[in-house]
Amino acid sequence: MNTGFEVMNAEQLRDIALELQRAAAREYGETLDISESSDAHRTAAAHALLLEMVHARILLKTQRMIFPDTSEPEDLEHHARIYGMTRKPAIGSRLRVLVGSGRPDDETIILSGEMLGWRDGTKYLPVSADGTPLASVALVAGSAEVLVEAQSAGASTTRIAGDELVWSTAPAGLLSSVEILAVTRTGADAEGDVDFAQRVSRRLVSSPASGNCDDWSEWCERFPQVHRAFIYPATKPGAETTNRTPGAVCAVIVGAAPNPILSPGDADSVKAYIEGEKTLDGDVNAEPRRHQLRFCSLDPNDITVMAAIPLSVDVFADLEVVGETLPPWRATPFTTDVGCTDTVLQVTANPIAAGVEPGQYVAVGTGVVVGGWEIRRVASRGATSITLDAPLSMAPAAGAGVRAAWSKWEQARDAILDLFAGLGPGDYSNAEGGPTRWPDVTREAPPRLFPSGFVAVLLGFYTGSGKVAGVPGVRDVTVITPSATVIAAPQELPIPGTITFTLA
């Protein structure tokens, strides 16, 4: 990249400075000594070292500008504009919920902008299929299924089927809470620099064209909630010929953490967009053929867009931790009893007798966070209870685990989550030796999870220049589960289950 700026070393800069000083002296009829032993030479040499550092930084910045994955944000945006690409915005989730009156009657309930809420303050507005606010709900035998849309954007707006939302003010005739039946659109955060740079870099490496695999993945990845799309050409899942079906295409869409498994509704939206039936926003196109991306020579019945099939993998690792005092009761976890709140844990054993002390870290199995454990510090303890220094996301049910933890538990968990985030769905075996999934599993997003990978991200590994990665204070790692390599099947994606650490 030619920026018009010449990068020079210290000697070049020193000599230029001396020539300029000598020329300035001549203007006044003076002669300046610039020999190596002169004060002028020594001063210029010192200033030149500083300028060399400035020139080196400019050189590094110039080199970083060349590629999307190393450039500054403003340069990254320029790279993207060349290819007509823009950063994907944040979106809120859409949920299908069951509202009810508690009576077995058919009736119509008028809505006046009332909204449902989640415990973190997120609000959800009842909407129609095109996103406009609902004016009424028609109950059949006392209940109805309704779409609700988050009024804020981000991955945190996505909920789990089976949870409940509560009306801020229940419309007259309806019960105060509703059950979440399904996620129809997964919420997503705005695309960050790293993800955006990777997407632009993929465009540079493999350009979409003529309905190739990169075309299909790019169409899918236009959706904010679709982090990656993996394409299986000549594949129709469930067919006898499987990945030997000419003209068939299977696109497996994957979301960004913490929601890698997208909903069937997300897959339906992507398929409808490729078919020209709907816009990216979900609006209906009056003339689908004018907007259709799929080549008309392909049979629409041979086109599959699906969310990845989850393959939950529990991780259990025994760690030797140094650098801080660990709780003496770490070999004997507690179990919660009935009556827990989000700050007070009722337990079935005596914490005082076990050696639980204020200030120690504990992991509480609430099941509402990725990895299954929330980390808090002990504020106080009694004969049957442990009081936490900060509230949990929700009160644990009876029978939940309470384990000894340490200050870097969450950092270790995040290292493992990052390992999962780099995985992709499985591949078909291919007698000819060629790839059947795009991108090829040997290029990126491998479908295999090796136990040694957990050791690498937790303990770090050593190269000639020293230790790479790892969690501070972790001196040794023994992976109990999984005990062998986990190999994902086609369309199947390994995702984190419960991530548990025991402390030696």
Buried (B, 14 or more C-beta within 10 A) or exposed (E): EEEEEEBBEBEBBBBBBBEEBBEEBEEEEEEBEBEEEEEBBEBBBEBBEEBBEEBEEEBEBBEBBEBBBBBEEEBBBEBBEEBEBEBBEBBBBBBBBBBBBEEEEEEEBEBEEBBBBBEEEBBBBBBEEEBEEBEEBEBEEBBBEBBBBBEBBBBBBBBEEEBBBEBEEBBEBBBEBBBBBBBBBBBBBBBEBEBBBBBBBBBEEBEBEEBBBBBBBBBBBBBBBBBBBBBBBBBBBEEEEBBBBEEBBBBBBBBBBBBBBBBEBBBBBBBBBBBBBBEEEBEEBEEEEEBBBBEEEEEEEBBBBBBBBEBEBEBBBBBEBEEEEBBEBBEEBBBBBEEBBBBBBBBEBBBEEBBBBEEBBBBBBBBBBBBBBBBBBBBBBBEBBBBBEEEBBBBBEEEBBBBBBBBBBBBBBBBBBEBBBEBBBBBBEEEEEEBBBBBEBEEEBBBBBBBEBBBBBBBBEEEEEEEEEBBEBBEEBBBEBBEEEBBBEBBBBBBBBBBBBBBE
